[in-house]
Structures are given as structure tokens and as C-alpha cells.
Amino acid sequence: MSSGEPVRVRAARESDLATIAAIGAESFSGLRPLAAAERWVRACWGAQPRMRYWVAERSGTIVAYILWMEKGGFRAEAVVELEQIAVRSTLRGAGIGGELIRRSLEELSRSIDGEGRRVKVVEVTTGSEQGAVEFYRRTLGAEVVAKVPGLFRGDEFILIARPKPDPTR
Ligand SMILES: CC(C)(COP(=O)(O)OP(=O)(O)OC[C@H]1O[C@@H](n2cnc3c(N)ncnc32)[C@H](O)[C@@H]1OP(=O)(O)O)[C@@H](O)C(=O)NCCC(=O)NCCS
């Protein structure tokens, strides 16, 4: 992490959902008003273990969340999508998002490994105006493989990363 107090990354609990929704509403126009974010977050929570939230805490306060989603079934060669990530607007650019991605993906991968499966592909999509392509290149080693014109507010880039198989397994 580049600056600030240490961040603790942990799997989300049901009592975190209101804070996750608040950070989501602050970060994405599609999650406004707040009541719509609360409804969405609760629906995703209800889709466990297909969808799983992790949060990042600083001094016991949630400052970011990430939502991972498994695609196409609980496959032996799992395809996972980073569905959403957001950091409190006042705390961006301090390394929190990167830390949250790396730690939560480690935990998700360990959990999938524990079922005798493995993560084959990590997919993430982002809007061109969000400037997050570079962020995902750096944090996941993901590369742009396609562009979908006019998906949400503009064009959407699909990025793919392929984690190296664990040689100890
Ligand atoms: C995108 C977001 C999650 C990044 O989290 P963050 O805590 O600000 O990012 P970090 O400080 O951990 O940055 C990690 C790396 O990505 C780079 N990076 C982050 N945002 C970037 C951007 N917009 N453009 C270029 N590089 C960027 C950083 O320079 C850093 O690189 P380094 O580790 O080599 O120094 C955060 O800015 C956010 O919540 N944005 C609003 C919501 C959003 O757009 N979410 C993504 C779409 S789902």
C-alpha cells in the first residue's frame, strides 16, 4: 500500500450491507438513489456463494468493497468476474483498491482450490470514461480483449487475466 494506515480485508457480513450500499451509491450512478443500491446489494448478497462481497476496513471502518461473481456454474476451471469495486471517494489513490483486489482474490482462489477446483480466468469490465483499465492492468495483470459499444453510459472494455496454475497442486 502506498500511504496511510494499514487496511484489513475480510469477507463481508450481513451487517456490512448498508455501508456497502452507501459506498456503491456514492460511486456509481446506476446505484442511485441509495434505496436502489440497498436493494441491489441485498440481491447480490442473497446469491451467495455465486456472488461474494469482501470489504476493506481502516481503523475498524469500512472504506471499500469488492464483489466477486462466479460465471457459468461452479466449474472445475472456474471463471470469476470482478463484478464491482469501489473505494470511498475521499480515500481513492491511496492503494486501498489494489490491496482489496489482491487479498480478496487470494481468499476466493483459496476457497475455490479447497473445493478441488481452480480459478482459470478472471474477467472484469469497465467503462471507458472510468479510466480504470490501467488500474486492472496493474492489480490483476488483466488485458483488454474486447470493447462493447454503448453498454452502460458509454463503451465498455472487457479485460481478462489468467492466473498461473499453482505448481504445488
Ligand atoms: C477504481 C478504484 C476502485 C481504484 O481504487 P484506488 O484505491 O483508488 O486504487 P489504488 O490506489 O489501489 O491504485 C492501484 C494502482 O492502480 C493505479 N490506478 C488507480 N486508478 C487509476 C486510474 N484511474 N488511472 C490510472 N491508474 C490508476 C494506481 O496508480 C495504482 O498503481 P501502482 O500500484 O502501480 O501505484 C477507485 O478509484 C474507485 O472506487 N473508483 C470509483 C468506482 C469505480 O470506478 N470502480 C471501478 C469500476 S467497477
The ligand as a Tripos MOL2 file, in Angstrom:
@<TRIPOS>MOLECULE
LIG
   48    50     1     0     0
SMALL
NO_CHARGES

@<TRIPOS>ATOM
      1 C1        -11.1530    2.3060   -9.2900 C.3       1 LIG1
      2 C2        -10.9050    2.2980   -7.7730 C.3       1 LIG1
      3 C3        -11.5720    1.0880   -7.1410 C.3       1 LIG1
      4 C4         -9.3750    2.1930   -7.5450 C.3       1 LIG1
      5 O1         -9.1110    2.1100   -6.1540 O.3       1 LIG1
      6 P1         -7.9560    3.0150   -5.5260 P.3       1 LIG1
      7 O2         -7.8340    2.6830   -4.0810 O.co2     1 LIG1
      8 O3         -8.2340    4.4220   -5.8790 O.co2     1 LIG1
      9 O4         -6.6970    2.4850   -6.3680 O.3       1 LIG1
     10 P2         -5.2160    2.2450   -5.8310 P.3       1 LIG1
     11 O5         -4.7630    3.4700   -5.1230 O.co2     1 LIG1
     12 O6         -5.1650    0.9670   -5.0650 O.co2     1 LIG1
     13 O7         -4.4290    2.0650   -7.2030 O.3       1 LIG1
     14 C5         -3.8280    0.8230   -7.5820 C.3       1 LIG1
     15 C6         -2.9870    1.0510   -8.8220 C.3       1 LIG1
     16 O8         -3.8100    1.4200   -9.9410 O.3       1 LIG1
     17 C7         -3.4360    2.7030  -10.4220 C.3       1 LIG1
     18 N1         -4.6660    3.4400  -10.7180 N.ar      1 LIG1
     19 C8         -5.7460    3.5780   -9.9170 C.ar      1 LIG1
     20 N2         -6.7180    4.2920  -10.5350 N.ar      1 LIG1
     21 C9         -6.2030    4.6310  -11.7440 C.ar      1 LIG1
     22 C10        -6.7140    5.3850  -12.8370 C.ar      1 LIG1
     23 N3         -7.9510    5.9270  -12.8230 N.pl3     1 LIG1
     24 N4         -5.9140    5.5460  -13.9260 N.ar      1 LIG1
     25 C11        -4.6450    5.0080  -13.9530 C.ar      1 LIG1
     26 N5         -4.1290    4.2720  -12.9390 N.ar      1 LIG1
     27 C12        -4.8870    4.0900  -11.8580 C.ar      1 LIG1
     28 C13        -2.6600    3.3550   -9.2930 C.3       1 LIG1
     29 O9         -1.7330    4.2850   -9.8060 O.3       1 LIG1
     30 C14        -2.0030    2.1760   -8.6410 C.3       1 LIG1
     31 O10        -0.8510    1.7690   -9.3320 O.3       1 LIG1
     32 P3          0.5070    1.3860   -8.5020 P.3       1 LIG1
     33 O11         0.0940    0.3150   -7.5160 O.co2     1 LIG1
     34 O12         1.4270    0.9170   -9.5720 O.co2     1 LIG1
     35 O13         0.8870    2.6540   -7.8220 O.co2     1 LIG1
     36 C15       -11.4080    3.6060   -7.0780 C.3       1 LIG1
     37 O14       -10.7680    4.7030   -7.6800 O.3       1 LIG1
     38 C16       -12.9190    3.7980   -7.1350 C.2       1 LIG1
     39 O15       -13.6360    3.3630   -6.2380 O.2       1 LIG1
     40 N6        -13.4280    4.4520   -8.2160 N.am      1 LIG1
     41 C17       -14.8850    4.6860   -8.3650 C.3       1 LIG1
     42 C18       -15.6350    3.4160   -8.6670 C.3       1 LIG1
     43 C19       -15.0950    2.7160   -9.9110 C.2       1 LIG1
     44 O16       -14.8200    3.3240  -10.9440 O.2       1 LIG1
     45 N7        -14.8940    1.3570   -9.8040 N.am      1 LIG1
     46 C20       -14.3360    0.5760  -10.8950 C.3       1 LIG1
     47 C21       -15.3570    0.1650  -11.8880 C.3       1 LIG1
     48 S1        -16.3220   -1.2430  -11.3150 S.3       1 LIG1
@<TRIPOS>BOND
     1     1     2 1
     2     2     3 1
     3     2     4 1
     4     2    36 1
     5     4     5 1
     6     5     6 1
     7     6     7 2
     8     6     8 1
     9     6     9 1
    10     9    10 1
    11    10    11 2
    12    10    12 1
    13    10    13 1
    14    13    14 1
    15    14    15 1
    16    15    16 1
    17    15    30 1
    18    16    17 1
    19    17    18 1
    20    17    28 1
    21    18    19 ar
    22    18    27 ar
    23    19    20 ar
    24    20    21 ar
    25    21    22 ar
    26    21    27 ar
    27    22    23 1
    28    22    24 ar
    29    24    25 ar
    30    25    26 ar
    31    26    27 ar
    32    28    29 1
    33    28    30 1
    34    30    31 1
    35    31    32 1
    36    32    33 2
    37    32    34 1
    38    32    35 1
    39    36    37 1
    40    36    38 1
    41    38    39 2
    42    38    40 1
    43    40    41 1
    44    41    42 1
    45    42    43 1
    46    43    44 2
    47    43    45 1
    48    45    46 1
    49    46    47 1
    50    47    48 1
@<TRIPOS>SUBSTRUCTURE
     1 LIG1         1 GROUP 0 **** ****
